């Protein structure tokens, strides 16, 4: 999406009534940002595959590229992924690895014992920017305690 040829291919799939938007400065900036983001995530996925001696095609994820129960993007796996069961393989489809990785993410983003509910919400919002999501997580946590 960061070259005229890529944008031309995109335009063919773009809804007809919105095709003129592709040339606006706002859309051009967004396409440039998305292309840079996607290249960074692809590079992280390739490094992950290489470390795990797997094909990048073996990884199953969301349409945006999020992987495993934690729905981490490849760059997040690099920063926060933990082999929680110590089997020598980080697999976010395994509950122990997913839980350790999410806990590591939360800790590195400010989670500490005795945070106020407001502080807890702020940390969860770094993971998912949805306030209803954060409130739901905290309510489930309260009910499980």
C-alpha positions in Angstrom: 0.0 0.0 0.0 3.0 2.2 0.0 3.6 2.2 -3.7 1.4 3.5 -6.6 1.1 -0.1 -8.0 -0.1 -1.5 -4.6 -2.6 1.3 -4.3 -3.9 0.6 -7.9 -4.5 -3.0 -6.9 -6.2 -1.9 -3.7 -8.4 0.5 -5.7 -9.8 -2.4 -7.7 -11.1 -4.0 -4.4 -12.2 -0.7 -2.8 -16.0 0.1 -3.0 -16.7 2.1 -6.2 -18.3 5.0 -4.4 -15.2 5.4 -2.1 -12.4 5.1 -4.7 -11.8 8.8 -4.9 -10.8 8.7 -1.2 -7.7 6.8 -2.0 -6.0 9.9 -3.3 -6.8 12.1 -0.3 -3.9 13.1 2.0 -5.5 11.5 5.0 -6.0 8.2 3.2 -2.5 8.3 1.7 -1.0 8.9 5.2 -3.0 6.0 6.6 -1.9 3.7 3.8 1.7 4.6 4.4 1.3 4.0 8.1 -0.4 0.6 7.6 2.2 -0.5 5.1 5.0 0.3 7.6 3.1 -1.4 10.4 2.4 -4.5 8.3 6.1 -4.8 7.2 7.2 -4.7 10.9 4.7 -7.4 11.9 5.7 -9.6 8.9 9.4 -9.3 9.8 8.5 -10.2 13.4 6.5 -13.2 12.2 9.4 -14.4 10.1 11.8 -14.1 13.0 9.4 -16.0 15.2 9.1 -18.8 12.6 12.9 -19.0 12.3 13.3 -19.2 16.1 10.7 -22.0 16.2 12.1 -23.7 13.1 8.6 -23.5 11.6 7.2 -22.2 8.4 5.5 -18.8 8.7 2.5 -20.5 7.0 2.1 -22.8 10.0 0.9 -19.9 12.2 -2.8 -19.5 12.3 -4.2 -16.1 13.4 -6.8 -13.5 12.9 -7.2 -11.5 9.7 -5.1 -8.8 11.2 -2.4 -11.3 12.2 -3.0 -11.7 15.9 -2.0 -15.1 17.2 -3.1 -17.5 19.9 -5.4 -17.2 22.9 -3.9 -13.8 23.9 -4.3 -12.5 20.3 -0.8 -11.0 20.4 0.6 -9.5 17.2 4.1 -10.9 16.3 5.9 -7.8 17.7 4.0 -8.3 21.0 5.1 -11.9 21.1 8.7 -10.8 20.7 8.3 -8.3 23.6 6.0 -10.2 26.0 5.8 -13.8 25.0 6.7 -16.3 27.7 7.3 -20.1 27.5 5.2 -20.6 30.7 5.4 -24.4 30.7 9.2 -24.4 30.0 8.8 -26.9 27.2 11.2 -24.9 25.0 8.5 -23.6 22.7 6.4 -20.5 23.0 2.9 -21.4 21.9 0.2 -18.9 22.6 -2.4 -21.6 21.8 -1.4 -23.3 25.0 -3.1 -21.9 28.1 0.0 -21.8 30.3 2.1 -19.9 27.7 -0.8 -17.6 26.9 -1.5 -16.8 30.6 2.2 -16.2 31.4 2.5 -14.0 28.3 -0.5 -11.8 29.2 0.7 -11.6 32.8 4.1 -10.5 31.5 2.5 -7.9 29.3 0.4 -6.5 32.1 3.4 -6.4 34.5 5.6 -4.6 31.9 2.8 -2.1 31.3 2.4 -1.1 35.0 0.4 -3.8 36.8 1.5 -4.0 40.4 -0.1 -5.4 43.5 -2.7 -3.1 45.2 -3.5 -0.9 42.2 -6.7 1.0 42.5 -9.5 -0.1 40.1 -8.9 3.0 38.1 -5.2 2.2 37.8 -6.0 -1.4 36.9 -8.3 -0.1 34.1 -5.6 2.1 32.7 -3.2 -0.9 32.5 -5.8 -3.1 30.8 -6.5 -0.3 28.3 -2.9 -0.5 27.1 -3.8 -4.1 25.9 -7.3 -3.3 24.5 -8.5 0.3 24.2 -12.1 -0.6 25.0 -13.4 0.6 28.4 -16.2 -2.0 28.4 -13.6 -4.7 27.7 -11.4 -3.5 30.6 -14.5 -3.3 33.0 -15.5 -6.9 31.9 -12.0 -8.2 32.6 -11.9 -6.6 36.0 -15.4 -7.9 36.9 -14.5 -11.4 35.8 -11.4 -11.2 37.9 -13.4 -10.1 40.9 -15.8 -12.9 40.5 -13.0 -15.5 40.2 -11.2 -14.2 43.3 
